[in-house]
Amino acid sequence: MSYKVYLSPSNQSNNKYAAGNTNEKEQCTAIADAAQRALERCGIDVLRGDRFSMEGRVSHSNAWGADLYVPIHTNAFNGTVSGTRLFYYNAGGEGWKACNAIMNRLAPITPGDSDNVTPYPDLYEIRFPTAPAAYCECEFHDVPNVATWIIHHTEDIGEMIAAGICDYFGVEYKTEGVLYCVQVGAFAERANAEKRLRAVKLDYPDAFIWTKEVN
């Protein structure tokens, strides 16, 4: 079964960050980009409505038949409070379950310590989607060091939102493939490199020489 997730990143460009000369829309778009890549990598269908209004996004999601609706925002309060916040419609419901699954993945990597999962049924993007909603407030952008952290960790935030969504659906979260490369020497003379390569190839037939320019 392929699950369908609707991502709704903030379009609030007027919400300026306390560092980095950026804003909520720009960073939440980057987070949603990372989450989309990760979800699609894990076999989950993703739809977004960045060009739509809030009402348009909800209608877009409802028409598509999303299984989960996920707004992505960053928060602000008094310049000192920080932490991860997730909002849902009602305790024990599917949105609550999804929020807790995302929180379990996201909170351990975020710098703030006042994390919570809270009902907020009056929010439009929680009340009106037909799909369960897991509303993500990914840290507080009005705290300078936290704003800086968000800017440098949009990929990590998106990945952990996706991982939590996978956990909620019972889908395997697949990380991106990584190649671990081993270098056994660097030589100024090619003859010396070729001599070492012949020895290495006895155990590693696929070994090869690559060149790097030095100043």
Secondary structure by P-SEA (a helix, b strand, c coil): cbbbbbbbcccccccccccccccaaaaaaaaaaaaaaaaaaabbbbbbcccccaaaaaaaaaaacccbbbbbbcccccccbbbbbbbbcccccaaaaaaaaaaacccccccccccccccccccccccccccccccccccccccaaaaaaaaacaaaaaaaaaaaaaaaacccccccbbbbbbbccccccaaaaaaaaaaaacccccbbbbbbbcc
